Amino acid sequence: MTASLPRASVRETLAVTAGVLAPMLAQGVIVRRPAMTVLADRLQTDRRAAAILRGLRDRHGAGPVLLRIPGRDLAVVLDAGDVDRLLAGAPHPFTPANREKRSALRHVQPFGVLISDDAGRTVRRPWNEDVLDHGADLHRLHERLVRVVEEETDALAAEPVLTWDRFHQVFWRIVRRVALGDPARDDERVTELMTLLRAQANWAFLRPRSTRRLRELGRRLQAYVADADPLSLAGVVARTPAAPGTAPVGQIPHWLFAFDAAGIAAYRALALLAAHPDVLAAVREEDPADQRGLRPLARASVLESVRLWPTTMVILRDSVEDTEWAGRRARAGTGFAVASSFFHRDEENLPWADRFEPEIWLDGRAEASRALVPFSAGPARCPGRTLVLDLTSELVAAVVRDRGLTLSGPRRLDGGAPLPRTLAHTRLEFRG
């Protein structure tokens, strides 16, 4: 009989729970809790988490290790090759609709493709890819997106200080116009509902769903699709045929959820550029007319922001059948957890682990590293990658073009020292 996966000791399980999982849960996996994010920054929790996981790998080997959690088989993934296998194996034998993920996301996107069963995924995934132009260099709404970004960021140029709160306000105006159309520009209730529902989702199965808020959000989104601005995602939704069971309007909450993480990534990218004036100058000089409409370095800076500080702190999968790992068996129903920062900042294998190196996204080094997964990977890779990178690269370029960018705040990101493993974006400020 094949032996089961190695199992962590009680002491090791407590260390992983307290030092790896608990800080993620405290910060908020679905929506960030600002105070806890600041505390995590002060404690540099990701650095401690990496040390704990390295110790686990040293003692048990590179394969997945089961934690001693009553009633749940949950394994932590410790090897880049296993990350690649896990993500490539979606939805069988490794489903993205993981138990913990379903219990959280049902609060905000009960019809989302990410937590759909096989039947739902079969119709929803291709439809999402179609609407979001998955795999394209630019989204079909690119020209409209550029105009919206320029119009909304124009006011920032004259403001002497740029804070997270101000950036966030402008960013969500952009998102609402791009996603739902110009009439949604000032519909802050949509954003508020998303935030409230995601805050409930942080508690997963410990909190009941707010069906009243879900219904209100659904009504608002349905209204924007029913009377769609043709130059918006809602317009694309209205024009795109959908098979029975697709639940087109039910896919929009996940896009809005993903945009929030995109805003954090873009703001951190601004901080990195402010601390690296040579790259900042090169981003300012980029001419998309010479690059088929793309802004490669601005885009690479956003990707590097997500590598350095992953907005998806943990990637989860569940096995739907027994699987074998180097001769050891994991039974069906086992959960697998990939701590993104552990692999994105693996100084044992990545010479540039703790420095800003946007060129890796342009010269093939990032692609060659199987564990760098800022948008996940495999068949369940984020279908919105094209749109997110299109919008954030234009946003970063617009902000740095129109204002000075001097970083102030408690964290220094220059000087040659290793970049912090945990970074509270809410405390970053820029002066013009």
Secondary structure, DSSP 4 states (H G I P E B T S, - for coil): -PPBPPB--HHHHHHHIIIIIHHHHHH-SSS--HHHHHHHHHHTHHHHHHHHHHHHHHHH-SS-EE--BTTB-EEE---HHHHHHHHHTTTTTEESS-HHHHHHHTTT-TT-GGG--HHHHHHHHHHHHHHHTTT-SS-TTHHHHHHHHHHHHGGGGG-SEEEHHHHHHHHHHHHHHHHH-GGGTT-HHHHHHHHHHHHHHTTGGGS---HHHHHHHHHHHHHHHHT--TTSHHHHHHHS---TT--HHHHHHHHHHHHHHHHHHHHHHHHHHHH-HHHHHHHHH--GGGTTT--HHHHHHHHHHHHHS-SS-EEEEEESS-EEETTEEE-TT-EEEEEHHHHHT-TTT-TTTTS--GGGGTSSHHHH-TT--TT--GGGS-TTHHHHHHHHHHHHHHHHHHS--EEESS----TTSPPPSS--GGG-EEE-
